[in-house]
Amino acid sequence: MFVSSVFVTVLAAALGALADGPREQCVGTWNVQQSGQTCETVSDGTGVTISWLLAHNPDLVCDGSDLPIGKRICISTYTPTCEAWETATQPTCATDPMLVKWNITKDTFVELNDNVDATSCALVLGQQYCVTTDWCAANKVECCKWFPNEAFCADL
């Protein structure tokens, strides 16, 4: 067991580890519109378990009491696929050239990488981070074959 875990650690270091990738995005919500709605009624009405509701709605309190009217509860998520990864060469996203190279903001970068803290934006040198979920941005030549009117196609 020791040999295999050392091998995996060395292999990961040699290949460059991947960041966690894009964050889940809420794509379906339940809006509490009347009194008497609880986590149980939301769960029954949507088919989503209470444990899932709690995991995806950190501010949700499921203690059997009525949920506040107007409360929006995430009931469905989607995780986009990362289309391109870059290796960190600097200790923070503020100094790493990958954000400029891919023309993305710090906020977008944090959204694309679930394990990057929004405040410090600290990076692990040598680790690969997601820089786009846009297939065309990651595959410009191929994209321009299918969509020649894209603005960036004129530069190719």
DSSP file (Angstrom, degrees, kcal/mol; ACC not computed):
  #  RESIDUE AA STRUCTURE BP1 BP2  ACC     N-H-->O    O-->H-N    N-H-->O    O-->H-N    TCO  KAPPA ALPHA  PHI   PSI    X-CA   Y-CA   Z-CA
    1    1 A M     >        0   0    0      0, 0.0     4,-2.2     0, 0.0     5,-0.2   0.000 360.0 360.0 360.0 -41.9    0.0    0.0    0.0
    2    2 A F  H  >  +     0   0    0      1,-0.2     4,-2.2     2,-0.2     5,-0.2   0.918 360.0  50.4 -61.0 -44.4    2.8    2.4    0.9
    3    3 A V  H  > S+     0   0    0      1,-0.2     4,-2.5     2,-0.2    -1,-0.2   0.913 111.0  48.3 -62.0 -43.7    4.6    1.9   -2.5
    4    4 A S  H  > S+     0   0    0      1,-0.2     4,-2.4     2,-0.2    -1,-0.2   0.882 111.2  49.3 -68.1 -36.9    1.4    2.5   -4.5
    5    5 A S  H  X S+     0   0    0     -4,-2.2     4,-2.1     2,-0.2    -1,-0.2   0.879 112.2  48.6 -69.9 -35.2    0.5    5.7   -2.6
    6    6 A V  H  X S+     0   0    0     -4,-2.2     4,-2.7    -5,-0.2     5,-0.2   0.922 111.3  51.0 -65.8 -43.3    4.0    7.1   -3.0
    7    7 A F  H  X S+     0   0    0     -4,-2.5     4,-2.9     1,-0.2    -2,-0.2   0.917 110.6  48.4 -59.1 -45.1    3.8    6.2   -6.8
    8    8 A V  H  X S+     0   0    0     -4,-2.4     4,-2.7     2,-0.2    -1,-0.2   0.905 111.8  49.7 -63.6 -41.7    0.5    8.0   -7.1
    9    9 A T  H  X S+     0   0    0     -4,-2.1     4,-2.1     2,-0.2    -2,-0.2   0.925 114.0  44.7 -63.1 -45.1    1.9   11.1   -5.3
   10   10 A V  H  X S+     0   0    0     -4,-2.7     4,-2.4     2,-0.2    -2,-0.2   0.910 113.8  50.4 -65.6 -42.5    5.0   11.2   -7.5
   11   11 A L  H  X S+     0   0    0     -4,-2.9     4,-2.5    -5,-0.2     5,-0.2   0.919 110.5  49.0 -62.3 -44.1    2.9   10.6  -10.6
   12   12 A A  H  X S+     0   0    0     -4,-2.7     4,-1.8     1,-0.2    -1,-0.2   0.898 112.1  49.0 -62.7 -40.3    0.5   13.4   -9.7
   13   13 A A  H  < S+     0   0    0     -4,-2.1    -1,-0.2    -5,-0.2    -2,-0.2   0.895 112.7  48.0 -66.0 -39.2    3.4   15.8   -9.1
   14   14 A A  H  < S+     0   0    0     -4,-2.4    -2,-0.2     1,-0.2    -1,-0.2   0.887 118.1  39.2 -69.0 -39.0    5.0   14.9  -12.4
   15   15 A L  H  < S-     0   0    0     -4,-2.5    -1,-0.2    -5,-0.2    -2,-0.2   0.695 114.9-112.3 -85.0 -19.3    1.8   15.3  -14.4
   16   16 A G     <  -     0   0    0     -4,-1.8   111,-0.2    -5,-0.2    -3,-0.2   0.585  31.5-103.0  86.1 117.7    0.5   18.4  -12.6
   17   17 A A        -     0   0    0     -4,-0.1   111,-4.3     1,-0.1     2,-0.4  -0.338  30.2-124.1 -73.0 152.1   -2.6   18.0  -10.5
   18   18 A L  B     -a  128   0A   0    109,-0.2   111,-0.2     1,-0.1    -1,-0.1  -0.759  20.9-122.5 -94.1 142.4   -5.9   19.3  -11.7
   19   19 A A        -     0   0    0    109,-2.6    -1,-0.1    -2,-0.4   110,-0.0  -0.205  40.6 -92.1 -68.8 173.4   -8.0   21.8   -9.7
   20   20 A D        -     0   0    0      1,-0.2    -1,-0.1   110,-0.0    93,-0.1   0.682  63.3-140.9 -66.4 -17.5  -11.5   20.8   -8.7
   21   21 A G        -     0   0    0     60,-0.0    93,-3.3   109,-0.0    -1,-0.2  -0.324  47.0  -3.0  86.9-172.1  -12.9   22.4  -11.8
   22   22 A P  S    S-     0   0    0      0, 0.0    90,-0.2     0, 0.0     2,-0.1  -0.128  71.1-115.3 -59.8 147.1  -16.1   24.4  -12.2
   23   23 A R        -     0   0    0     88,-2.4     2,-0.1     1,-0.1    55,-0.1  -0.454  36.3 -97.1 -75.4 151.9  -18.5   24.9   -9.4
   24   24 A E        -     0   0    0     55,-0.2     2,-0.4    -2,-0.1    55,-0.2  -0.416  38.4-146.2 -63.4 145.8  -22.0   23.5   -9.6
   25   25 A Q  E     -C   78   0B   0     53,-2.9    53,-2.2    -2,-0.1     2,-0.4  -0.965  14.1-121.1-118.3 135.2  -24.5   26.0  -10.8
   26   26 A C  E     +C   77   0B   0     -2,-0.4    51,-0.3    51,-0.2     3,-0.1  -0.607  36.4 167.0 -74.1 125.0  -28.1   26.1   -9.6
   27   27 A V  E     +     0   0B   0     49,-2.8     2,-0.4    -2,-0.4    50,-0.2   0.411  61.5  44.9-119.6  -2.3  -30.4   25.7  -12.6
   28   28 A G  E     -C   76   0B   0     48,-1.4    47,-3.2     2,-0.0    48,-1.2  -0.984  64.1-174.9-144.6 132.8  -33.7   24.9  -10.8
   29   29 A T  E     -C   74   0B   0     -2,-0.4     2,-0.5    45,-0.3    45,-0.2  -0.915  19.5-144.5-128.5 155.0  -35.3   26.6   -7.9
   30   30 A W  E     -C   73   0B   0     43,-2.6    43,-2.7    -2,-0.3     2,-0.6  -0.975  19.1-151.6-111.8 126.5  -38.4   26.2   -5.7
   31   31 A N  E     -C   72   0B   0     -2,-0.5     2,-0.6    41,-0.2    41,-0.2  -0.897  13.6-132.9-103.8 120.5  -39.9   29.5   -4.5
   32   32 A V        +     0   0    0     39,-2.8    38,-3.4    -2,-0.6    39,-0.1  -0.601  36.0 165.2 -71.7 117.3  -41.8   29.3   -1.2
   33   33 A Q        +     0   0    0     -2,-0.6     2,-0.3    36,-0.2    -1,-0.2   0.515  54.1  30.8-115.7  -9.2  -45.1   31.0   -1.9
   34   34 A Q  S >  S-     0   0    0     34,-0.1     3,-0.9    33,-0.0    -1,-0.2  -0.985  83.1 -95.1-148.8 158.0  -47.3   30.1    1.0
   35   35 A S  T 3  S+     0   0    0     -2,-0.3     3,-0.1     1,-0.2    -2,-0.1  -0.312 100.6  50.1 -68.5 157.5  -47.1   29.3    4.7
   36   36 A G  T 3  S+     0   0    0      1,-0.3     2,-0.4    31,-0.2    -1,-0.2   0.297  74.5 128.8  96.2  -9.0  -47.0   25.7    5.7
   37   37 A Q    <   +     0   0    0     -3,-0.9    30,-3.5    30,-0.3    -1,-0.3  -0.680  31.2 170.3 -83.4 131.6  -44.2   24.8    3.3
   38   38 A T     >  -     0   0    0     -2,-0.4     4,-2.3    28,-0.2     5,-0.2  -0.720  52.7 -92.4-126.7 176.3  -41.3   23.0    5.0
   39   39 A C  H  > S+     0   0    0     26,-0.4     4,-2.8    -2,-0.2     5,-0.2   0.883 126.9  55.6 -58.3 -36.4  -38.2   21.1    3.8
   40   40 A E  H  > S+     0   0    0      2,-0.2     4,-2.7     1,-0.2    -1,-0.2   0.911 107.8  46.0 -64.5 -42.8  -40.3   18.0    3.9
   41   41 A T  H  > S+     0   0    0      2,-0.2     4,-2.4     1,-0.2    -1,-0.2   0.875 113.5  49.6 -70.3 -34.9  -43.0   19.4    1.6
   42   42 A V  H  X S+     0   0    0     -4,-2.3     4,-1.7     2,-0.2     6,-0.4   0.933 112.6  47.9 -65.1 -44.9  -40.3   20.8   -0.8
   43   43 A S  H  X S+     0   0    0     -4,-2.8     4,-2.4    -5,-0.2     5,-0.4   0.928 114.0  46.4 -60.5 -46.4  -38.6   17.4   -0.8
   44   44 A D  H  < S+     0   0    0     -4,-2.7    -1,-0.2     1,-0.2    -2,-0.2   0.893 114.3  48.2 -62.9 -40.0  -41.9   15.6   -1.4
   45   45 A G  H  < S+     0   0    0     -4,-2.4    -1,-0.2    -5,-0.2    -2,-0.2   0.726 123.6  29.8 -75.3 -22.4  -42.9   18.0   -4.2
   46   46 A T  H  < S-     0   0    0     -4,-1.7    -2,-0.2    -3,-0.2    -1,-0.2   0.626  96.4-124.8-111.9 -18.5  -39.6   17.9   -6.0
   47   47 A G     <  +     0   0    0     -4,-2.4     2,-0.4     1,-0.3    -3,-0.1   0.591  67.7 132.2  80.2  10.0  -38.3   14.4   -5.3
   48   48 A V        -     0   0    0     -5,-0.4    -1,-0.3    -6,-0.4    -2,-0.2  -0.811  59.6-117.4 -96.2 133.4  -35.1   15.8   -4.0
   49   49 A T     >  -     0   0    0     -2,-0.4     4,-2.3     1,-0.1     5,-0.1  -0.278  16.3-121.4 -68.7 155.7  -33.9   14.4   -0.6
   50   50 A I  H  > S+     0   0    0      1,-0.2     4,-2.6     2,-0.2     5,-0.2   0.880 114.3  56.3 -63.6 -37.9  -33.6   16.7    2.4
   51   51 A S  H  > S+     0   0    0      1,-0.2     4,-2.0     2,-0.2    -1,-0.2   0.890 108.2  47.7 -63.1 -37.1  -29.9   15.9    2.7
   52   52 A W  H  > S+     0   0    0      2,-0.2     4,-1.9     1,-0.2    -2,-0.2   0.926 110.5  52.0 -66.4 -44.5  -29.4   17.1   -0.9
   53   53 A L  H  X S+     0   0    0     -4,-2.3     4,-0.9     1,-0.2    -2,-0.2   0.921 111.8  46.4 -56.9 -45.1  -31.3   20.2   -0.2
   54   54 A L  H  < S+     0   0    0     -4,-2.6     3,-0.4     1,-0.2    -1,-0.2   0.885 111.1  51.8 -66.2 -38.9  -29.2   21.0    2.8
   55   55 A A  H  < S+     0   0    0     -4,-2.0    -1,-0.2     1,-0.2    -2,-0.2   0.817 117.9  37.5 -67.4 -30.4  -25.9   20.2    1.0
   56   56 A H  H  < S+     0   0    0     -4,-1.9    -1,-0.2     1,-0.2    -2,-0.2   0.417 117.5  49.9-104.6  -0.2  -26.8   22.6   -1.9
   57   57 A N    ><  -     0   0    0     -4,-0.9     3,-2.4    -3,-0.4    -1,-0.2  -0.686  64.7-178.0-135.7  80.2  -28.5   25.4    0.2
   58   58 A P  T 3  S+     0   0    0      0, 0.0    -1,-0.1     0, 0.0    -4,-0.1   0.726  82.2  51.2 -57.5 -25.1  -26.1   26.2    3.0
   59   59 A D  T 3  S+     0   0    0      2,-0.1     2,-0.3     0, 0.0    -5,-0.1   0.392  84.4 114.2 -93.2   4.6  -28.5   28.8    4.6
   60   60 A L    <   -     0   0    0     -3,-2.4     2,-0.6    -6,-0.2    -3,-0.1  -0.583  51.7-157.1 -79.9 134.3  -31.5   26.4    4.6
   61   61 A V        -     0   0    0     -2,-0.3     2,-0.7     4,-0.0   -22,-0.2  -0.956   8.1-173.6-113.5 117.1  -32.8   25.3    8.1
   62   62 A C        +     0   0    0     -2,-0.6     4,-0.1     1,-0.1   -24,-0.0  -0.716  36.4 130.0-111.4  79.5  -34.7   22.1    8.1
   63   63 A D  S    S-     0   0    0     -2,-0.7    -1,-0.1     2,-0.2     3,-0.1   0.195  85.0 -94.3-114.8  14.6  -36.1   21.8   11.6
   64   64 A G  S    S+     0   0    0      1,-0.3     2,-0.1    -3,-0.1     3,-0.1   0.248  89.2 120.7  93.3 -13.1  -39.7   21.1   10.7
   65   65 A S  S    S-     0   0    0      1,-0.1   -26,-0.4    -4,-0.1    -1,-0.3  -0.381  74.7 -81.8 -82.6 164.6  -40.8   24.7   10.9
   66   66 A D        -     0   0    0    -28,-0.1   -28,-0.2    -3,-0.1    -1,-0.1  -0.329  43.7-121.3 -63.3 142.6  -42.3   26.7    8.0
   67   67 A L        -     0   0    0    -30,-3.5   -30,-0.3   -33,-0.2   -31,-0.2  -0.594  38.2 -94.1 -80.2 148.0  -39.9   28.1    5.5
   68   68 A P    >   -     0   0    0      0, 0.0     3,-2.0     0, 0.0   -36,-0.2  -0.394  42.4-107.4 -65.6 136.6  -40.1   31.9    5.0
   69   69 A I  T 3  S+     0   0    0      1,-0.3   -36,-0.2    -2,-0.1     3,-0.1  -0.417 107.9  30.3 -62.2 135.6  -42.3   33.0    2.2
   70   70 A G  T 3  S+     0   0    0    -38,-3.4    -1,-0.3     1,-0.3     2,-0.1   0.241  84.5 142.1  95.7 -11.5  -40.2   34.3   -0.7
   71   71 A K    <   -     0   0    0     -3,-2.0   -39,-2.8   -39,-0.1     2,-0.5  -0.425  41.6-147.8 -64.9 132.1  -37.3   31.9    0.1
   72   72 A R  E     -C   31   0B   0    -41,-0.2     2,-0.5    -2,-0.1   -41,-0.2  -0.907  13.8-167.0-103.9 128.9  -35.7   30.5   -3.0
   73   73 A I  E     -C   30   0B   0    -43,-2.7   -43,-2.6    -2,-0.5     2,-0.3  -0.963  21.0-126.3-121.0 127.1  -34.3   27.0   -2.7
   74   74 A C  E     +C   29   0B   0     -2,-0.5   -45,-0.3   -45,-0.2   -18,-0.1  -0.560  34.1 166.4 -70.4 127.5  -32.0   25.3   -5.2
   75   75 A I  E     +     0   0B   0    -47,-3.2     2,-0.3    -2,-0.3   -46,-0.2   0.416  62.4  33.6-121.3  -3.3  -33.5   22.0   -6.3
   76   76 A S  E     -C   28   0B   0    -48,-1.2   -49,-2.8   -20,-0.1   -48,-1.4  -0.973  63.2-169.9-155.2 137.3  -31.3   21.2   -9.4
   77   77 A T  E     -C   26   0B   0     -2,-0.3     2,-0.4   -51,-0.3   -51,-0.2  -0.855   7.7-160.7-127.6 163.6  -27.7   21.8  -10.3
   78   78 A Y  E     -C   25   0B   0    -53,-2.2   -53,-2.9    -2,-0.3    -2,-0.0  -0.994   8.2-153.0-140.7 135.5  -25.5   21.5  -13.3
   79   79 A T        -     0   0    0     -2,-0.4   -55,-0.2   -55,-0.2   -56,-0.1  -0.942  21.5-136.2-111.5 113.2  -21.7   21.4  -13.4
   80   80 A P        -     0   0    0      0, 0.0     2,-0.4     0, 0.0    -2,-0.0  -0.249  21.2-111.8 -64.5 154.7  -20.2   22.7  -16.6
   81   81 A T        -     0   0    0     52,-0.2     2,-0.4   -60,-0.1   -60,-0.0  -0.738  26.0-124.5 -87.8 131.2  -17.4   20.8  -18.3
   82   82 A C        -     0   0    0     -2,-0.4    51,-0.3     1,-0.1     3,-0.1  -0.621  23.7-173.3 -75.1 131.4  -14.0   22.5  -18.3
   83   83 A E        +     0   0    0     49,-3.0     2,-0.3    -2,-0.4    50,-0.2   0.630  66.5  25.7-100.9 -18.5  -12.7   22.8  -21.9
   84   84 A A  E     -B  132   0A   0     48,-1.2    47,-2.7     2,-0.0    48,-0.9  -0.992  60.9-163.5-150.9 141.4   -9.2   24.1  -21.2
   85   85 A W  E     -B  130   0A   0     -2,-0.3     2,-0.3    45,-0.2    45,-0.2  -0.927   4.0-164.7-123.3 146.0   -6.7   23.9  -18.3
   86   86 A E  E     -B  129   0A   0     43,-2.5    43,-3.4    -2,-0.3     2,-0.4  -0.964  22.8-119.5-129.0 149.1   -3.6   26.0  -17.6
   87   87 A T  E     -B  128   0A   0     -2,-0.3    41,-0.2    41,-0.3     2,-0.2  -0.741  30.8-117.0 -90.1 131.1   -0.8   25.3  -15.1
   88   88 A A        +     0   0    0     39,-2.8    38,-2.4    -2,-0.4    39,-0.1  -0.470  35.2 170.8 -68.2 131.0   -0.2   27.9  -12.4
   89   89 A T        +     0   0    0     -2,-0.2    -1,-0.1    36,-0.2    36,-0.1   0.412  65.2  50.8-116.6  -5.2    3.1   29.6  -12.6
   90   90 A Q  S    S-     0   0    0     34,-0.1     6,-0.1     2,-0.1    36,-0.1  -0.893  85.2-116.1-131.1 160.2    2.5   32.3   -9.9
   91   91 A P  S    S+     0   0    0      0, 0.0    32,-3.2     0, 0.0     2,-0.3   0.658  94.8  31.5 -76.4 -15.3    1.2   32.0   -6.3
   92   92 A T  B >> S-D  122   0C   0     30,-0.3     4,-1.4     1,-0.1     3,-0.8  -0.954  76.5-120.9-138.0 159.5   -2.1   34.0   -6.9
   93   93 A C  T 34 S+     0   0    0     28,-2.2     6,-0.3    -2,-0.3    28,-0.1   0.745 110.4  66.8 -70.7 -19.9   -4.5   34.6   -9.7
   94   94 A A  T 34 S+     0   0    0     27,-0.2    -1,-0.2     1,-0.2    27,-0.1   0.801 113.4  29.8 -68.1 -27.2   -3.7   38.3   -9.5
   95   95 A T  T <4 S+     0   0    0     -3,-0.8    -2,-0.2     4,-0.0    -1,-0.2   0.563  96.0 101.0-108.4 -11.5   -0.2   37.7  -10.7
   96   96 A D    ><  -     0   0    0     -4,-1.4     3,-1.0     1,-0.1     4,-0.4  -0.603  66.2-141.9 -79.8 133.2   -0.6   34.6  -12.9
   97   97 A P  T 3> S+     0   0    0      0, 0.0     4,-2.7     0, 0.0     3,-0.2   0.594  85.4  85.7 -70.3  -9.7   -0.7   35.3  -16.6
   98   98 A M  H 3> S+     0   0    0      1,-0.2     4,-2.1     2,-0.2     6,-0.1   0.834  85.0  55.4 -64.8 -30.3   -3.4   32.7  -17.4
   99   99 A L  H <4>S+     0   0    0     -3,-1.0     5,-2.4    -6,-0.3     4,-0.4   0.906 112.6  42.2 -67.8 -39.7   -6.2   35.2  -16.6
  100  100 A V  H >45S+     0   0    0     -4,-0.4     3,-0.9     3,-0.2    -2,-0.2   0.927 112.6  54.2 -69.2 -45.1   -4.9   37.7  -19.1
  101  101 A K  H 3<5S+     0   0    0     -4,-2.7    -2,-0.2     1,-0.3    -1,-0.2   0.885 118.4  34.7 -55.8 -41.6   -4.1   35.0  -21.6
  102  102 A W  T 3<5S-     0   0    0     -4,-2.1    -1,-0.3    -5,-0.2    -2,-0.2   0.386 106.9-126.2 -97.2   2.8   -7.7   33.7  -21.5
  103  103 A N  T < 5 +     0   0    0     -3,-0.9     2,-0.3    -4,-0.4    -3,-0.2   0.924  59.4 142.8  53.6  51.5   -9.3   37.2  -20.9
  104  104 A I      < -     0   0    0     -5,-2.4    -1,-0.2    -6,-0.1    -2,-0.1  -0.913  47.0-123.1-122.5 151.2  -11.1   36.2  -17.8
  105  105 A T     >  -     0   0    0     -2,-0.3     4,-2.5     1,-0.1     5,-0.1  -0.374  29.1-108.7 -83.3 166.0  -11.8   38.1  -14.6
  106  106 A K  H  > S+     0   0    0      2,-0.2     4,-2.6     1,-0.2     5,-0.2   0.916 120.9  53.4 -59.2 -44.1  -10.9   36.9  -11.1
  107  107 A D  H  > S+     0   0    0      1,-0.2     4,-2.1     2,-0.2    -1,-0.2   0.908 109.9  47.0 -60.1 -42.6  -14.6   36.2  -10.3
  108  108 A T  H  > S+     0   0    0      2,-0.2     4,-2.0     1,-0.2    -1,-0.2   0.919 111.2  52.0 -64.4 -42.9  -14.9   34.1  -13.4
  109  109 A F  H  X S+     0   0    0     -4,-2.5     4,-0.8     1,-0.2    -2,-0.2   0.914 109.6  48.8 -59.8 -44.1  -11.7   32.2  -12.5
  110  110 A V  H >< S+     0   0    0     -4,-2.6     3,-0.7     1,-0.2     6,-0.3   0.900 110.0  51.8 -63.8 -40.9  -13.0   31.5   -9.0
  111  111 A E  H 3< S+     0   0    0     -4,-2.1   -88,-2.4     1,-0.2    -1,-0.2   0.859 109.4  50.9 -61.9 -35.0  -16.3   30.2  -10.5
  112  112 A L  H 3< S+     0   0    0     -4,-2.0     2,-0.5   -90,-0.2    -1,-0.2   0.652 110.8  51.6 -76.9 -15.4  -14.4   27.9  -12.8
  113  113 A N    X<  -     0   0    0     -4,-0.8     3,-2.0    -3,-0.7    -1,-0.2  -0.879  65.4-165.5-132.2 100.4  -12.3   26.5   -9.9
  114  114 A D  T 3  S+     0   0    0    -93,-3.3    -1,-0.1    -2,-0.5    -4,-0.1   0.701  87.7  52.2 -60.1 -24.3  -14.2   25.2   -7.0
  115  115 A N  T 3  S+     0   0    0    -94,-0.2     2,-0.6     2,-0.1    -1,-0.3   0.267  84.5 101.8 -99.9  13.1  -11.2   25.0   -4.7
  116  116 A V  S <  S-     0   0    0     -3,-2.0     2,-0.2    -6,-0.3    -3,-0.1  -0.866  72.8-128.1 -99.9 124.9   -9.9   28.6   -5.2
  117  117 A D     >  -     0   0    0     -2,-0.6     4,-1.9     5,-0.3     5,-0.1  -0.513   8.9-141.3 -72.1 132.4  -10.8   31.0   -2.4
  118  118 A A  T  4 S+     0   0    0     -2,-0.2    -1,-0.1     1,-0.2    -8,-0.1   0.803  96.6  45.7 -65.8 -30.2  -12.5   34.2   -3.7
  119  119 A T  T  4 S+     0   0    0      1,-0.1    -1,-0.2     3,-0.0    -2,-0.0   0.965 126.7  22.2 -79.8 -55.6  -10.6   36.4   -1.3
  120  120 A S  T  4 S-     0   0    0      2,-0.1   -27,-0.2   -27,-0.0    -2,-0.2   0.805  78.4-157.0 -84.5 -29.4   -7.0   35.3   -1.6
  121  121 A C     <  +     0   0    0     -4,-1.9   -28,-2.2     1,-0.2   -27,-0.2   0.841  27.6 179.9  51.5  36.1   -7.2   33.6   -5.0
  122  122 A A  B     -D   92   0C   0    -30,-0.2     2,-0.3    -5,-0.1    -5,-0.3  -0.414   9.9-159.0 -69.1 140.7   -4.2   31.6   -3.9
  123  123 A L        -     0   0    0    -32,-3.2     2,-0.6    -3,-0.1    -1,-0.0  -0.836  18.0-125.4-118.4 156.5   -2.9   29.0   -6.4
  124  124 A V    >   -     0   0    0     -2,-0.3     3,-2.4     3,-0.0   -36,-0.4  -0.918  36.5-118.4-100.6 117.0   -0.7   25.9   -6.1
  125  125 A L  T 3  S+     0   0    0     -2,-0.6   -36,-0.2     1,-0.3     3,-0.1  -0.290  98.3  18.3 -56.8 133.1    2.3   26.2   -8.4
  126  126 A G  T 3  S+     0   0    0    -38,-2.4    -1,-0.3     1,-0.3     2,-0.3   0.246  96.0 121.3  89.0 -12.8    2.3   23.5  -10.9
  127  127 A Q    <   -     0   0    0     -3,-2.4   -39,-2.8  -111,-0.2     2,-0.4  -0.615  63.0-124.0 -83.5 144.3   -1.4   22.7  -10.4
  128  128 A Q  E     -aB  18  87A   0   -111,-4.3  -109,-2.6    -2,-0.3     2,-0.3  -0.713  26.4-164.5 -90.3 138.6   -3.7   22.9  -13.5
  129  129 A Y  E     - B   0  86A   0    -43,-3.4   -43,-2.5    -2,-0.4     2,-0.2  -0.919  25.8-107.0-122.8 147.0   -6.7   25.2  -13.3
  130  130 A C  E     + B   0  85A   0     -2,-0.3   -45,-0.2   -45,-0.2   -18,-0.1  -0.523  34.0 175.0 -70.4 134.1   -9.8   25.5  -15.4
  131  131 A V  E     +     0   0A   0    -47,-2.7     2,-0.3     1,-0.3   -46,-0.2   0.517  61.2  11.4-119.4 -11.2   -9.8   28.6  -17.6
  132  132 A T  E     - B   0  84A   0    -48,-0.9   -49,-3.0   -20,-0.1   -48,-1.2  -0.955  33.8-166.6-164.1 147.9  -12.9   28.1  -19.8
  133  133 A T        +     0   0    0     -2,-0.3     2,-0.7   -51,-0.3   -52,-0.2   0.258  69.2 106.1-108.4   5.0  -16.0   26.1  -20.2
  134  134 A D     >  -     0   0    0      1,-0.2     4,-1.6   -50,-0.1     5,-0.2  -0.782  58.2-159.1 -90.6 113.1  -16.5   27.5  -23.7
  135  135 A W  H  > S+     0   0    0     -2,-0.7     4,-1.5     1,-0.2    -1,-0.2   0.892  92.2  52.3 -59.4 -41.5  -15.6   24.9  -26.3
  136  136 A C  H  4 S+     0   0    0      1,-0.2    -1,-0.2     2,-0.2     7,-0.2   0.886 106.2  53.1 -64.8 -38.5  -15.0   27.5  -29.0
  137  137 A A  H  4 S+     0   0    0      1,-0.2     3,-0.4     2,-0.1    -1,-0.2   0.859 115.3  41.5 -63.9 -33.8  -12.6   29.5  -26.8
  138  138 A A  H  < S+     0   0    0     -4,-1.6    -1,-0.2     1,-0.2    -2,-0.2   0.677 125.5  34.2 -86.0 -18.6  -10.6   26.3  -26.2
  139  139 A N     X  +     0   0    0     -4,-1.5     4,-2.9    -5,-0.2    -1,-0.2  -0.447  68.9 158.3-134.7  58.5  -10.7   25.1  -29.8
  140  140 A K  H  > S+     0   0    0     -3,-0.4     4,-2.5     1,-0.2     5,-0.2   0.869  72.7  49.6 -58.6 -44.4  -10.7   28.2  -32.0
  141  141 A V  H  > S+     0   0    0      1,-0.2     4,-0.9     2,-0.2    -1,-0.2   0.953 116.6  41.6 -62.1 -49.2   -9.5   26.6  -35.2
  142  142 A E  H >> S+     0   0    0      1,-0.2     4,-1.0     2,-0.2     3,-0.6   0.895 113.5  54.3 -64.2 -40.2  -12.1   23.8  -35.1
  143  143 A C  H >X S+     0   0    0     -4,-2.9     4,-3.4     1,-0.2     3,-0.6   0.896 103.0  56.1 -61.1 -41.4  -14.8   26.3  -34.0
  144  144 A C  H 3< S+     0   0    0     -4,-2.5    -1,-0.2     1,-0.3    -2,-0.2   0.737  99.2  61.0 -68.3 -21.3  -14.2   28.6  -36.9
  145  145 A K  H << S+     0   0    0     -4,-0.9    -1,-0.3    -3,-0.6    -2,-0.2   0.877 117.9  29.8 -66.6 -36.7  -14.8   25.7  -39.3
  146  146 A W  H << S+     0   0    0     -4,-1.0    -2,-0.2    -3,-0.6    -1,-0.1   0.807 135.3  28.0 -91.5 -34.4  -18.3   25.4  -37.9
  147  147 A F    ><  +     0   0    0     -4,-3.4     3,-1.8    -5,-0.2    -1,-0.2  -0.627  65.5 167.9-129.8  71.9  -18.9   29.0  -36.9
  148  148 A P  T 3  S+     0   0    0      0, 0.0    -1,-0.1     0, 0.0    -4,-0.1   0.642  71.0  66.5 -66.3 -14.1  -16.8   31.2  -39.3
  149  149 A N  T 3   +     0   0    0      4,-0.1    -5,-0.1     3,-0.0     5,-0.1   0.440  68.9 122.6 -88.6   1.7  -18.6   34.4  -38.2
  150  150 A E  S X  S-     0   0    0     -3,-1.8     3,-1.5     1,-0.1     4,-0.5  -0.383  72.6-121.2 -60.7 142.1  -17.2   34.3  -34.7
  151  151 A A  G >  S+     0   0    0      1,-0.3     3,-1.0     2,-0.2     4,-0.3   0.860 109.8  53.7 -56.3 -40.1  -15.3   37.6  -34.0
  152  152 A F  G >  S+     0   0    0      1,-0.2     3,-1.1     2,-0.2     4,-0.3   0.654  89.7  78.1 -73.7 -13.1  -12.0   35.8  -33.2
  153  153 A C  G X  S+     0   0    0     -3,-1.5     3,-1.2     1,-0.3    -1,-0.2   0.803  83.5  64.0 -65.9 -28.1  -12.1   33.8  -36.5
  154  154 A A  G <  S+     0   0    0     -3,-1.0    -1,-0.3    -4,-0.5    -2,-0.2   0.774  99.1  55.3 -65.2 -25.2  -10.8   36.9  -38.3
  155  155 A D  G <         0   0    0     -3,-1.1    -1,-0.2    -4,-0.3    -2,-0.2   0.550 360.0 360.0 -84.8  -7.9   -7.6   36.7  -36.3
  156  156 A L    <         0   0    0     -3,-1.2    -1,-0.2    -4,-0.3    -2,-0.2   0.463 360.0 360.0 -89.6 360.0   -6.8   33.1  -37.3
